[in-house]
């Protein structure tokens, strides 16, 4: 039973990181020279819309888990009309 409680609590913490404000600022980090792929949907099977370099500021919206990976819907801070999904692993809170 304690493992179930721990797993539920850990899942809550992951989702809570994307909840709260309707849109919270985040910064792309850790993508390196590969660029972070902005995708049309939450998963690797969706088309790549464009690549985001480290330091790109985005507005983070809702997040979903697909195949064990947390994906967040984002829009570019400098071009809010450009939206898509990125892996939450590459988003850090904006300062």
C-alpha positions in Angstrom: 0.0 0.0 0.0 2.8 2.6 0.8 4.2 2.1 -2.8 0.8 3.0 -4.3 0.6 6.1 -2.1 4.2 7.1 -3.1 3.4 6.6 -6.8 0.2 8.6 -6.6 2.1 11.4 -4.8 4.9 11.4 -7.3 2.4 11.6 -10.2 0.6 14.5 -8.4 3.9 16.4 -8.1 4.7 16.0 -11.8 1.3 17.1 -12.9 1.3 20.0 -10.4 4.4 21.3 -12.0 2.3 22.1 -15.1 -0.8 23.2 -13.3 -1.7 26.4 -11.5 -1.6 29.4 -13.6 -3.3 29.0 -17.0 0.0 29.9 -18.6 3.3 29.9 -16.7 6.6 30.9 -18.2 9.3 28.3 -18.7 12.7 28.2 -20.4 14.0 25.5 -22.7 17.1 23.9 -21.2 19.2 20.8 -21.9 18.4 20.5 -25.6 21.9 21.3 -26.7 22.8 21.4 -30.4 19.9 19.0 -31.2 17.2 21.7 -30.4 14.0 20.8 -28.6 11.4 19.6 -31.0 8.1 21.5 -30.9 5.6 18.8 -32.0 2.0 18.9 -33.2 0.8 16.6 -30.4 2.0 15.0 -27.2 4.3 12.2 -28.3 7.2 11.3 -30.6 4.8 10.1 -33.3 3.6 13.7 -34.0 5.1 15.9 -36.7 7.9 18.3 -35.7 6.8 21.9 -36.2 10.1 23.5 -35.4 13.2 23.3 -33.2 13.7 25.4 -30.1 17.2 26.3 -28.9 18.1 26.4 -25.2 17.0 29.7 -23.7 13.8 29.9 -25.6 11.0 31.3 -23.3 7.6 29.6 -23.7 4.2 29.9 -22.0 3.4 26.5 -20.5 -0.2 25.4 -20.7 -1.6 22.0 -19.7 0.4 18.8 -19.5 -0.4 15.2 -20.3 1.4 11.9 -19.8 1.8 9.8 -22.9 3.6 6.4 -22.7 5.2 7.4 -19.4 6.5 10.8 -20.7 5.1 14.1 -19.6 4.3 16.5 -22.5 3.3 20.1 -22.1 1.4 22.3 -24.5 3.3 25.5 -25.0 3.3 28.7 -27.0 6.3 30.9 -27.8 6.5 33.9 -25.5 7.6 36.1 -28.4 5.0 34.6 -30.9 2.0 33.3 -28.9 0.3 32.1 -32.0 2.9 29.4 -32.4 1.9 26.5 -30.2 2.7 22.8 -29.9 3.9 20.2 -27.4 7.3 19.6 -25.9 8.7 17.1 -23.4 8.5 18.6 -19.9 12.0 17.2 -19.2 13.4 20.2 -21.1 11.5 22.9 -19.4 12.7 24.9 -16.4 10.8 27.6 -14.6 11.5 31.1 -15.9 13.1 33.5 -13.5 
